[in-house]
C-alpha cells in the first residue's frame, strides 16, 4: 500500500499546553526532494488533512496552514472550517489590492489569520501595516530579528492586542527569555521537532477520474448519477465521506454518497475536487507554471463575469488550460460530456460570451511571456524554438539561416 507524508509541529501556550499544530509539506518520508509551488504544496497538505484530520491531529483540532497570494485568491479556502484552520500568510506574500480584499473577506467570515516568519524589520512592519487590524497572530522569527527591533515590535503589537508566537526556539534559555518578554505562544526544536505523519492510501484517484467527475458535476446530471460514478471509486467515496464528517455544521455521521453530494452542495464538491486535482498534479514538467497561470486566469474571468455567472466563468478559465496540463487537446477534456454550452464554446471553439474575458487574459499572459523570451533569448535552445513553431503550424524559412 502506498504512503503519503506530512509533517506536523506542535505549538505551545504559556502553560506548556498544545495550542495548535503547523502542518508542513513533505513529498517523501524523510523530507522534501523537490518542493513544488506553494499552491501545490498547500493543496497536498489540505487534501490529506481534510480527509484524515483525526489521524493527523489526535491532540488538537487547530491547524496552521501556509498560504501565499495564489492560494488566497484561488477560492479553495472556502473548503476550510474557520474554527479548525488558521490562515498563515507567508512573509513573501505579495499584498496586492486583491489579496488584501481576500484577507478582509476571510477575516469577516471568522477565520483567524497569522503572519509567518515576521522579522520585525521596518520593511516588514511597513509591508504588513495595512492589514494588521485583520491579523490575530504574528509568528516572530526570533533568530533573524534584530534584538532592538524585536523588543520594540513586541511592545507595539502587544499594545494593539495581537497574539505573538516566538518561532525557532532552540534552547531552554531562549524559551525562558521570550516567555518573560511576553510572548503568548512558542514553537521550535527545543519544544518539539516536526513529526512525520504517514498516511496509508490505496491506489490514487487519477487526474482523469477527477476531471470526469468535475465535468459530470457541471452537467445537468442527477445526484444519483454523480453518486453512481463516485461509488465506482471506493477510495474517493471514503475520502469524501471522511471530509464531510469533519465539517462541524453536520452533526450526523454520513454514510451515503447521496447525502454527501446533497449536504456538501455541488459548488463545495467541485472546489474539493479541484483541490484534489491540484494535489495530484500531472507529470508535465511545466505543470506548476500552468497551474499558477490557470488560477490567475480563472480568477480574472470570474471577476469580469456577471454576478450570477461567476462560478461558470471561473470553471471556464480553469478548463481552458487543463488540456495543456494533461498534454491533450482541449476538445478531449470535454469529449462526450454535455458540459455547459458557454464553457464548451470558449474552451473548445474560442467563441461565446466569455471569449473577450479569455482573450484579455491571454493577451496579458502573452505580453509577459514575450518580454520574458526577449529578455532571455540567448538562453533559449534553437531546437526548442523549432519544435514550438512546428507544433503551432508556423513555417520556417530555411533560406534565412
Protein Blocks (a to p, Z undefined) as FASTA:
>chain_A
ZZddddddddddfkopafbdcddddfbfklcfbdcdfklmmmmmmmmmmmmmmmmmmmbc
cdcddddfklmmnopmmmpcfklpccdddfklccdfklmmmmmmmmmnopacddehiehi
aklmmmmmmmmmmpfbdcddfklpcfklmmmmmmmmmmnopacddehiabfklmmmmmmn
opabdcdjkloccddddddddddddfklmmmmmmmmmmmbdfklmmmmmmmmmmlmmmmm
mmmmmpmklmbdcfbfklmmmmnopmlmmmmmmmmmmmmccfbfklmmmmmmmmmmmmmm
mmmpcfklmmmmmmmmmmmmmmmmnopafklmmgoiacdfklmmmmmnogajklmmmmmm
mmmmmmmmmmmmmmmmmmpcfklmmmmmmmnopacdfklZZ
